[in-house]
Amino acid sequence: MSPVTLPLSPVSLKDIEHWINADYLLELSEDAREKILHCRNYLDQKLAREKDPIYGINTGFGSLYHTSISKEDLGQLQHNLVVSHACGMGDEVPREIVRLMLLLKIRGLSYGHSGISLEVVERLVAMYNRRILPRVFQQGSLGASGDLAPLAHLSLPLIGMGEVWSEGTVHATEALMPSLGWEPLQLRSKEGLALLNGTQFMSAYGVHCLIRTRRIQAWANALAALSLEAFDGRINPFNDLVHAIRAQPGQRHTADAVRQWLEGSTLIHHPNKHVQDPYSFRCVPQVHGASRDLIDYVTKVVEQEVNSVTDNPTIFPDEDCIISAGNFHGQPLALALDSLALALAELGSISERRTYKLISGQRQLPNFLVAEPGLNSGFMIPQYTAASIVSQNKQLAVPASTDTIDSSNGQEDHVSMGANAATKTYRVVENTERILAIELFTATQAMEWRNPSKTSPALQRLIAAFREKVPVVQRDRWMAPEMNNALQFIRNIDPQHFLE
C-alpha cells in the first residue's frame, strides 16, 4: 500500500480515522522536510553566534530557567530531560492511542517551529510504520507544560531506553534495536523539550474518543427509534414542524434521524390509547440533539489542536525569533474533553431510562420481558447493570478542568488537568457503549411482544442481524456473555448500514 504523505495543510478527524483504519504507512511531505531542516539550521546558527539565554535550550527547565547550561552540555541537558520526566504510573495507555500519539507528535514537529532534527522525526515515522509502540502510562500529566510524563515515555525509545510493544510482545528497547537496525539517537539542543512539550497525549485521546463517539451517536438514535417502537410510542414528537421552530441544529438532526429509522413502519402509526410518552422517548430530539451540538464543538477544538504547534519555545526562523510562551497549555482540550464526557454521559443516562420503561410492565409488555415473571427474573438485572454504569458516568462527568495544582516551585502555577479529563472521558466512552448494548439487548427482546405488527425495514434488518448473535430469551439463562455479544455488536457494526 502506498504511504500517506503527511501534509502541512489542515487534516480532519475523518482523514486520521481513514489512515488508521486502512493502516496506511506515513511519510513526510517534501515541504515538511524542508521546514524541519530550515528551522534546525537556524537554531544551530543562532546558538553558534549568540550567548543570550534561551529558555530550555541553554537554560534549565521550569523554575530552573535561571540556570545557564554550557554549550558542551546542551545535548546532555536534553537527554536528562527525557529520562527524568518519564515518571508515568497507572494503567497503560491503549496501544491504538499510543499510535495516535506518534502520529500527532510527528505532525506537530513537521511545521518547522520546534528546532527538531529531521533524523528524530524520521525515527518517529519509522516507529509508527513498524508499529514499535512505546509503553506509556495514563497518570503523570498535568496537561499544562505539555503532556510531559507520557510524552517522555513515548520518547524514551529514541534514545534506546524504555520498553516497547512489537508484534504483540513487550521488549526492552535496547534489546530490540539491533533487530531493527537502529542505533540510539543522540539528542541535540532543544530536541528533548520539543518531544516532551505538546498536547499529543490529550489530543490522541480526544481523536480516539471522538471517532468512537460518532458511532455512539448513530447507535443512540437507532436505539431510540427501536425502543420507541417496542414501547408503543408516538411519532408526533419527531415531526419536523416542532423542531423547525427551535433553532437548535442537533435537535432537528436527531428528529430527522429517528424518522429515517422509522420510515415504512406500520407499528409506529397504529392507533394507541396513550396521548403522551415519557420524556426519555418524547424528548429524544432535545436530549440527543444537545449532546450532538456539544460533540460538534469538541470536534472543532480537537481538529484545531491536531493542526497546531503546541511545544515551547517556538521558533520562527524567518522572523529571527524564538518565543517562550504557552502553546503547550491544555486548557482548550481540557474544557472540550470534559464537555465530551458530559455529552456522552447524557446519551447513556436517557438510554438507561428507556431500558427501565421497557421492563416495567407497561403498554402490554410483561414485567421484565419474560413470559413467566416471578419464576424468571428476565431483564431485571441488565437494567441494574445499566443503572450502575450510568451512576459511574455521572461521577466521571464531574469536570477535571475546574481543578489546578501549583507545580515546579510556583513557576507553573495554573494547570489544565486536561490529561485527567482525557482518561476519564475514555472511560465514559466505554461505559456509554455498554449502556447502549443493554438497551439493544432489551429493546430487541421487547419487540417480540409486538408481533405480528411490523416495524420499519431498517429496524427489521437490524433486529435480524442482532438475532444472529443473540437469541430471544425464553427463560432465565446466563446473560453476561450475551450482553458482551451485544457490546461487540455496538462496537463493530455501523448502524447506518441497516438504513441502506
JOLINKA-V709635 format. One record per residue. N is the residue number from 0. PHI is phi in degrees with one decimal (* if undefined). PSI is psi in radians with two decimals (NA if undefined). D_FIRST is the distance of its C-alpha to the first C-alpha in Angstrom with 1 decimal. Layout:
BEGIN
N:PHI:PSI:D_FIRST ; N:PHI:PSI:D_FIRST
END
This chain:
BEGIN
0:*:2.36:0.0 ; 1:-66.6:2.47:3.8 ; 2:-68.4:2.73:6.4 ; 3:-88.6:2.21:9.2 ; 4:-80.4:2.06:12.3 ; 5:-72.1:1.94:15.0 ; 6:-83.2:2.82:17.8 ; 7:-91.2:-0.24:21.5 ; 8:-71.5:2.74:22.4 ; 9:-58.5:2.48:23.0 ; 10:-117.9:2.73:20.3 ; 11:-104.2:2.95:21.4 ; 12:-63.0:-0.57:21.1 ; 13:-64.0:-0.66:19.2 ; 14:-60.6:-0.85:16.5 ; 15:-63.8:-0.75:16.4 ; 16:-58.8:-0.73:16.6 ; 17:-64.6:-0.78:13.5 ; 18:-60.8:-0.75:11.5 ; 19:-68.5:-0.86:13.1 ; 20:-65.3:-0.64:13.0 ; 21:-83.9:-0.08:9.4 ; 22:57.1:0.76:8.9 ; 23:-68.4:2.57:6.9 ; 24:-80.3:2.78:7.7 ; 25:-112.1:2.66:10.6 ; 26:-146.4:2.67:12.4 ; 27:-78.4:2.47:15.9 ; 28:-70.4:2.76:17.0 ; 29:-62.2:-0.63:19.6 ; 30:-61.5:-0.77:22.2 ; 31:-64.3:-0.76:21.6 ; 32:-59.4:-0.76:21.9 ; 33:-64.4:-0.72:25.1 ; 34:-68.0:-0.69:26.6 ; 35:-61.9:-0.83:26.1 ; 36:-63.9:-0.73:27.7 ; 37:-61.3:-0.78:30.5 ; 38:-67.7:-0.74:31.4 ; 39:-64.6:-0.75:31.6 ; 40:-62.4:-0.73:33.7 ; 41:-60.0:-0.80:36.0 ; 42:-64.2:-0.76:36.5 ; 43:-59.3:-0.77:37.3 ; 44:-66.3:-0.68:39.8 ; 45:-66.2:-0.75:41.4 ; 46:-66.0:-0.56:42.0 ; 47:-70.8:-0.57:43.4 ; 48:-102.3:-0.25:46.0 ; 49:-125.0:2.67:47.0 ; 50:-115.8:0.02:48.5 ; 51:-63.9:2.53:48.5 ; 52:-67.1:2.37:47.0 ; 53:-126.6:2.06:43.6 ; 54:-51.8:2.26:42.8 ; 55:76.5:-0.13:40.4 ; 56:-104.4:-0.85:39.8 ; 57:-128.4:0.44:43.3 ; 58:-131.2:2.98:44.9 ; 59:-71.7:-3.07:44.6 ; 60:-113.3:2.72:42.8 ; 61:59.3:-2.26:44.3 ; 62:-72.4:-0.09:48.0 ; 63:-93.1:0.32:47.9 ; 64:-60.6:-0.39:46.9 ; 65:-83.3:-0.09:50.3 ; 66:-87.8:2.13:49.6 ; 67:-82.4:2.54:48.8 ; 68:-118.9:2.33:46.4 ; 69:-69.9:2.76:47.0 ; 70:-60.2:-0.59:44.4 ; 71:-66.4:-0.41:44.3 ; 72:-104.1:0.12:43.2 ; 73:-63.4:-0.70:40.5 ; 74:-67.8:-0.73:37.7 ; 75:-62.8:-0.64:39.6 ; 76:-57.3:-0.78:40.1 ; 77:-71.4:-0.68:36.4 ; 78:-60.5:-0.83:35.9 ; 79:-60.3:-0.65:38.8 ; 80:-60.2:-0.81:37.5 ; 81:-64.8:-0.84:34.3 ; 82:-70.3:-0.62:36.1 ; 83:-74.4:-0.40:39.1 ; 84:-93.8:-0.09:37.1 ; 85:-81.3:1.29:35.0 ; 86:-119.9:0.48:37.5 ; 87:-70.3:2.65:35.6 ; 88:-137.8:-3.13:37.0 ; 89:84.5:-2.82:36.7 ; 90:-66.9:2.67:33.8 ; 91:-68.9:2.54:30.3 ; 92:-70.0:2.31:27.9 ; 93:-53.2:2.47:25.3 ; 94:-62.7:-0.54:22.1 ; 95:-66.1:-0.50:20.0 ; 96:-80.1:-0.61:22.4 ; 97:-60.3:-0.71:22.3 ; 98:-64.6:-0.65:18.5 ; 99:-64.8:-0.65:19.5 ; 100:-58.5:-0.78:22.2 ; 101:-59.5:-0.84:20.0 ; 102:-57.6:-0.82:17.9 ; 103:-72.4:-0.58:21.2 ; 104:-65.8:-0.77:22.9 ; 105:-56.7:-0.80:20.3 ; 106:-62.9:-0.80:20.7 ; 107:-62.9:-0.64:24.5 ; 108:-75.1:-0.32:24.8 ; 109:-74.9:-0.22:22.7 ; 110:-76.5:-0.21:25.6 ; 111:77.7:0.62:27.8 ; 112:-124.5:0.27:30.8 ; 113:-115.2:-0.27:30.5 ; 114:75.7:0.26:31.4 ; 115:-78.5:2.69:28.6 ; 116:-85.9:2.69:27.4 ; 117:-62.0:-0.61:24.0 ; 118:-58.8:-0.74:23.9 ; 119:-66.8:-0.78:24.3 ; 120:-64.9:-0.69:21.6 ; 121:-66.3:-0.55:19.1 ; 122:-67.9:-0.69:20.1 ; 123:-61.1:-0.72:19.5 ; 124:-62.0:-0.75:15.9 ; 125:-64.2:-0.69:15.6 ; 126:-60.5:-0.77:17.4 ; 127:-61.4:-0.87:15.1 ; 128:-67.1:-0.57:11.8 ; 129:-96.6:0.11:13.8 ; 130:55.3:0.75:15.5 ; 131:-91.1:1.71:18.9 ; 132:-109.1:2.00:20.8 ; 133:-62.4:2.63:24.4 ; 134:-78.4:2.06:27.2 ; 135:-122.4:2.59:28.6 ; 136:-118.8:2.66:31.7 ; 137:-74.7:-0.47:32.8 ; 138:-103.1:2.47:36.2 ; 139:140.1:-0.35:37.3 ; 140:-96.7:2.37:36.2 ; 141:-91.7:-0.07:38.9 ; 142:66.3:0.64:36.4 ; 143:-133.3:-1.12:38.3 ; 144:-80.2:0.68:37.7 ; 145:81.6:3.04:34.1 ; 146:-86.2:1.24:32.8 ; 147:-57.8:-1.00:34.3 ; 148:-63.9:-0.87:34.3 ; 149:-63.0:-0.65:30.9 ; 150:-72.5:-0.46:29.3 ; 151:-65.6:-0.75:31.3 ; 152:-63.7:-0.65:29.9 ; 153:-62.5:-0.55:26.3 ; 154:-92.7:-0.33:27.4 ; 155:-51.8:-0.74:29.3 ; 156:-61.9:-0.40:26.5 ; 157:-61.6:-0.57:26.2 ; 158:-104.1:0.33:29.7 ; 159:79.0:0.38:29.3 ; 160:-122.9:3.05:31.0 ; 161:77.3:-2.93:30.6 ; 162:-127.3:2.64:28.5 ; 163:-136.6:2.70:24.9 ; 164:-91.5:2.32:23.0 ; 165:-146.9:2.14:20.6 ; 166:54.2:0.74:19.5 ; 167:80.3:0.12:22.2 ; 168:-129.8:2.54:25.0 ; 169:-84.9:2.33:26.9 ; 170:-129.7:2.57:27.4 ; 171:-68.4:2.26:29.6 ; 172:-55.4:-0.76:27.5 ; 173:-58.3:-0.67:29.9 ; 174:-74.4:-0.52:29.5 ; 175:-81.7:-0.47:25.7 ; 176:-56.2:-0.76:25.3 ; 177:-57.3:-0.67:26.3 ; 178:-68.5:-0.37:23.6 ; 179:-91.0:-0.20:21.0 ; 180:74.5:0.45:22.8 ; 181:-107.5:2.62:23.8 ; 182:-114.2:2.61:27.2 ; 183:-58.5:2.46:28.7 ; 184:-84.0:2.56:28.7 ; 185:-98.7:1.92:32.1 ; 186:-69.8:2.52:32.2 ; 187:-107.1:-3.12:34.1 ; 188:-52.8:2.40:36.3 ; 189:76.3:-0.29:35.0 ; 190:-69.7:-0.71:31.7 ; 191:-61.9:-0.72:32.7 ; 192:-65.9:-0.69:34.1 ; 193:-62.9:-0.62:30.9 ; 194:-73.4:-0.66:28.9 ; 195:-89.0:-0.59:31.5 ; 196:-75.7:2.44:32.7 ; 197:138.7:2.86:30.5 ; 198:-109.3:0.48:30.0 ; 199:-70.4:-0.43:26.5 ; 200:-67.2:-0.93:28.0 ; 201:-61.0:-0.77:29.7 ; 202:-64.5:-0.71:26.9 ; 203:-63.9:-0.74:24.3 ; 204:-61.0:-0.73:26.8 ; 205:-61.5:-0.81:27.4 ; 206:-60.5:-0.86:23.8 ; 207:-60.2:-0.82:23.5 ; 208:-64.9:-0.66:26.9 ; 209:-69.9:-0.64:26.4 ; 210:-60.4:-0.77:23.2 ; 211:-72.1:-0.55:25.4 ; 212:-64.3:-0.61:28.4 ; 213:-59.0:-0.71:26.9 ; 214:-73.2:-0.65:26.8 ; 215:-58.6:-0.77:30.2 ; 216:-59.3:-0.80:31.7 ; 217:-63.1:-0.73:30.7 ; 218:-67.1:-0.67:32.1 ; 219:-58.9:-0.74:35.3 ; 220:-69.8:-0.73:36.0 ; 221:-62.1:-0.75:35.3 ; 222:-73.7:-0.53:37.5 ; 223:-61.3:-0.73:40.2 ; 224:-65.1:-0.76:40.5 ; 225:-64.4:-0.78:40.5 ; 226:-67.9:-0.60:43.2 ; 227:-60.5:-0.76:45.2 ; 228:-63.8:-0.80:45.4 ; 229:-64.3:-0.55:46.3 ; 230:-88.9:0.05:49.0 ; 231:58.7:0.85:50.4 ; 232:-84.7:3.12:49.7 ; 233:-106.8:2.53:50.4 ; 234:-83.1:-0.32:48.1 ; 235:-52.3:-0.75:50.4 ; 236:-65.5:-0.12:49.0 ; 237:-102.4:0.08:45.6 ; 238:-62.9:2.32:47.3 ; 239:-63.5:-0.42:45.8 ; 240:-57.3:-0.66:49.3 ; 241:-65.5:-0.77:49.5 ; 242:-84.7:-0.39:46.3 ; 243:-67.1:-0.43:46.8 ; 244:-95.5:0.12:49.8 ; 245:-124.5:2.11:48.1 ; 246:-82.0:0.99:45.8 ; 247:-118.8:1.86:43.1 ; 248:-62.8:-0.67:39.8 ; 249:-63.2:-0.65:38.3 ; 250:-61.4:-0.83:41.4 ; 251:-66.5:-0.69:41.1 ; 252:-62.5:-0.73:37.4 ; 253:-64.3:-0.80:38.1 ; 254:-58.7:-0.72:41.1 ; 255:-64.5:-0.71:39.0 ; 256:-63.9:-0.75:36.3 ; 257:-65.5:-0.72:39.0 ; 258:-60.6:-0.67:40.6 ; 259:-61.3:-0.76:37.4 ; 260:-63.1:-0.53:37.2 ; 261:-95.4:0.02:40.9 ; 262:-63.8:2.21:40.8 ; 263:91.6:0.01:42.6 ; 264:-77.9:2.34:44.3 ; 265:-89.4:-0.47:47.9 ; 266:-63.6:-0.74:48.5 ; 267:-67.7:-0.37:47.9 ; 268:-104.1:0.05:50.6 ; 269:-74.5:2.68:53.3 ; 270:-63.0:2.39:56.5 ; 271:-133.7:2.71:56.8 ; 272:-78.1:-0.58:59.7 ; 273:-79.2:2.48:58.2 ; 274:-100.1:-0.10:58.0 ; 275:-155.3:2.54:55.7 ; 276:-105.0:2.77:52.8 ; 277:-61.2:2.82:52.2 ; 278:-57.3:-0.62:50.2 ; 279:-63.7:-0.29:47.2 ; 280:-104.7:-0.87:46.8 ; 281:-67.2:-0.55:48.7 ; 282:-105.1:0.36:47.0 ; 283:-54.7:-0.79:43.4 ; 284:-60.2:-0.70:42.6 ; 285:-70.4:-0.71:44.3 ; 286:-79.1:-0.94:42.9 ; 287:-60.0:-0.67:39.3 ; 288:-65.5:-0.69:39.4 ; 289:-64.0:-0.71:40.7 ; 290:-63.9:-0.70:37.8 ; 291:-59.8:-0.79:35.4 ; 292:-62.9:-0.67:36.9 ; 293:-68.8:-0.67:36.8 ; 294:-64.6:-0.64:33.1 ; 295:-61.0:-0.71:32.4 ; 296:-62.8:-0.80:34.3 ; 297:-61.9:-0.71:32.3 ; 298:-59.0:-0.76:29.0 ; 299:-60.7:-0.79:30.3 ; 300:-63.3:-0.81:31.4 ; 301:-67.0:-0.71:28.2 ; 302:-62.8:-0.69:26.1 ; 303:-63.3:-0.67:28.5 ; 304:-69.0:-0.69:28.3 ; 305:-73.2:-0.18:24.5 ; 306:-105.7:0.48:25.0 ; 307:-127.0:2.86:27.9 ; 308:-101.8:2.13:29.1 ; 309:-126.7:0.29:31.1 ; 310:-97.1:-3.11:32.2 ; 311:-155.9:2.49:35.6 ; 312:-71.7:2.79:37.2 ; 313:-100.4:2.52:35.2 ; 314:-114.9:2.31:35.3 ; 315:-123.3:1.50:35.9 ; 316:-57.6:-0.75:35.9 ; 317:-69.3:-0.40:37.0 ; 318:-98.8:0.02:39.9 ; 319:51.2:0.96:40.8 ; 320:-142.9:2.26:40.8 ; 321:-122.0:2.12:39.8 ; 322:-120.0:2.19:40.6 ; 323:-91.7:2.01:41.0 ; 324:-139.2:-2.43:40.7 ; 325:-140.1:0.56:39.1 ; 326:-65.2:-0.26:35.6 ; 327:-77.7:-0.17:34.8 ; 328:-70.2:2.26:37.2 ; 329:-89.6:0.28:35.6 ; 330:-56.4:-0.76:38.2 ; 331:-57.5:-0.74:36.0 ; 332:-72.5:-0.65:33.6 ; 333:-59.8:-0.86:36.5 ; 334:-63.9:-0.72:38.3 ; 335:-66.4:-0.77:35.2 ; 336:-68.6:-0.65:34.1 ; 337:-60.3:-0.69:37.7 ; 338:-65.7:-0.68:37.7 ; 339:-64.2:-0.72:34.6 ; 340:-60.7:-0.72:36.4 ; 341:-65.6:-0.78:39.4 ; 342:-61.8:-0.73:37.7 ; 343:-71.2:-0.69:36.0 ; 344:-59.2:-0.64:39.2 ; 345:-69.1:-0.66:41.0 ; 346:-62.4:-0.68:38.5 ; 347:-69.3:-0.67:39.2 ; 348:-63.5:-0.82:42.9 ; 349:-72.6:-0.50:43.5 ; 350:-62.6:-0.81:41.4 ; 351:-61.9:-0.61:43.7 ; 352:-65.4:-0.64:46.7 ; 353:-66.5:-0.73:45.6 ; 354:-57.8:-0.77:45.2 ; 355:-59.4:-0.76:48.7 ; 356:-63.8:-0.64:50.2 ; 357:-67.4:-0.50:48.7 ; 358:-95.7:0.04:50.4 ; 359:-87.6:0.08:53.7 ; 360:78.3:0.38:55.5 ; 361:-97.8:2.77:55.7 ; 362:53.5:0.93:55.5 ; 363:64.3:0.27:56.1 ; 364:-96.3:2.43:53.5 ; 365:-73.0:2.70:54.8 ; 366:-55.4:2.21:54.9 ; 367:61.9:0.28:51.7 ; 368:63.0:0.60:50.3 ; 369:-129.8:2.75:51.9 ; 370:-71.5:-0.50:54.7 ; 371:-124.7:1.21:57.0 ; 372:-63.6:2.47:56.7 ; 373:110.8:-1.16:58.9 ; 374:-64.1:-0.67:58.3 ; 375:-113.5:2.41:54.6 ; 376:-84.1:-0.35:53.0 ; 377:58.0:-2.24:50.1 ; 378:-95.1:0.42:47.8 ; 379:-60.3:-0.88:50.1 ; 380:-83.7:-0.48:48.1 ; 381:-55.6:-0.64:44.6 ; 382:-67.6:-0.64:46.1 ; 383:-57.0:-0.80:47.6 ; 384:-61.1:-0.78:44.1 ; 385:-60.3:-0.75:42.8 ; 386:-63.0:-0.68:45.9 ; 387:-62.5:-0.76:45.3 ; 388:-68.2:-0.70:41.7 ; 389:-58.9:-0.75:42.8 ; 390:-62.4:-0.72:45.5 ; 391:-63.0:-0.71:43.0 ; 392:-60.0:-0.67:40.8 ; 393:-60.6:-0.68:44.0 ; 394:-69.1:-0.72:44.5 ; 395:-69.7:-0.40:40.9 ; 396:-78.8:-0.11:41.2 ; 397:-63.0:2.22:43.9 ; 398:-61.4:2.36:42.5 ; 399:-80.2:-0.49:41.5 ; 400:-72.2:-0.16:41.7 ; 401:-78.6:-0.15:45.5 ; 402:-99.6:2.70:45.8 ; 403:-154.7:2.60:45.9 ; 404:-134.4:2.27:47.1 ; 405:-62.9:2.34:48.4 ; 406:-140.9:2.98:46.5 ; 407:51.8:0.87:46.6 ; 408:55.1:0.62:50.4 ; 409:88.6:-0.15:50.4 ; 410:-69.2:-0.64:48.1 ; 411:-106.9:1.42:45.4 ; 412:-98.9:0.02:47.8 ; 413:-144.4:2.05:45.7 ; 414:-120.1:2.76:42.4 ; 415:-88.8:-0.43:40.2 ; 416:57.7:0.47:39.4 ; 417:-64.9:-0.48:36.1 ; 418:-66.6:-0.71:34.5 ; 419:-66.7:-0.65:36.9 ; 420:-60.2:-0.68:36.3 ; 421:-66.7:-0.84:32.6 ; 422:-71.3:-0.59:33.1 ; 423:-74.7:-0.55:35.8 ; 424:-65.6:-0.64:33.8 ; 425:-57.6:-0.72:31.1 ; 426:-66.7:-0.64:33.9 ; 427:-65.7:-0.69:35.1 ; 428:-57.1:-0.89:31.7 ; 429:-62.0:-0.75:31.8 ; 430:-63.3:-0.73:35.5 ; 431:-66.2:-0.65:35.1 ; 432:-60.3:-0.69:32.6 ; 433:-65.9:-0.73:35.2 ; 434:-63.3:-0.76:38.0 ; 435:-65.6:-0.62:36.2 ; 436:-62.5:-0.66:35.4 ; 437:-68.6:-0.66:39.2 ; 438:-63.8:-0.73:40.0 ; 439:-59.9:-0.83:37.7 ; 440:-57.8:-0.75:39.4 ; 441:-75.4:-0.79:42.8 ; 442:-66.8:-0.66:42.4 ; 443:-66.2:-0.60:41.1 ; 444:-65.4:-0.78:44.2 ; 445:-62.8:-0.56:46.5 ; 446:-63.8:-0.36:45.3 ; 447:-61.7:-0.48:46.9 ; 448:-87.8:0.04:50.3 ; 449:-100.4:-0.06:49.5 ; 450:-65.3:2.54:49.4 ; 451:-92.1:0.12:50.2 ; 452:-58.4:2.56:49.4 ; 453:-107.5:2.31:46.0 ; 454:-84.6:-2.99:43.4 ; 455:-70.2:2.74:40.8 ; 456:-57.1:-0.68:38.2 ; 457:-63.2:-0.79:35.4 ; 458:-71.2:-0.56:37.2 ; 459:-62.1:-0.71:38.1 ; 460:-64.9:-0.72:34.5 ; 461:-61.3:-0.84:33.8 ; 462:-62.8:-0.74:36.8 ; 463:-61.8:-0.74:36.0 ; 464:-65.9:-0.68:32.5 ; 465:-67.4:-0.65:34.0 ; 466:-65.7:-0.35:36.7 ; 467:-69.8:-0.37:34.3 ; 468:-103.2:-0.62:33.7 ; 469:-135.4:2.02:37.1 ; 470:-77.7:2.94:40.4 ; 471:-63.4:2.51:43.5 ; 472:-89.5:1.95:45.8 ; 473:-90.6:-0.64:49.1 ; 474:-150.0:2.95:50.8 ; 475:-56.3:2.37:50.0 ; 476:-152.7:3.07:47.2 ; 477:-69.4:1.96:44.8 ; 478:-95.2:-0.38:42.7 ; 479:-55.4:-0.78:40.4 ; 480:-62.0:-0.63:37.8 ; 481:-73.8:-0.56:37.7 ; 482:-64.7:-0.66:37.5 ; 483:-71.4:-0.56:34.4 ; 484:-64.0:-0.69:33.0 ; 485:-63.7:-0.66:33.8 ; 486:-63.8:-0.77:32.0 ; 487:-64.2:-0.61:28.8 ; 488:-60.6:-0.79:29.2 ; 489:-63.3:-0.75:29.5 ; 490:-75.0:-0.50:26.5 ; 491:-106.0:-0.20:24.0 ; 492:-118.9:2.28:25.1 ; 493:-82.9:2.05:25.1 ; 494:-63.5:-0.39:28.7 ; 495:-59.4:-0.41:27.9 ; 496:-56.7:-0.60:26.5 ; 497:-78.3:-0.24:30.2 ; 498:-83.1:-0.28:31.3 ; 499:-79.1:NA:29.3
END
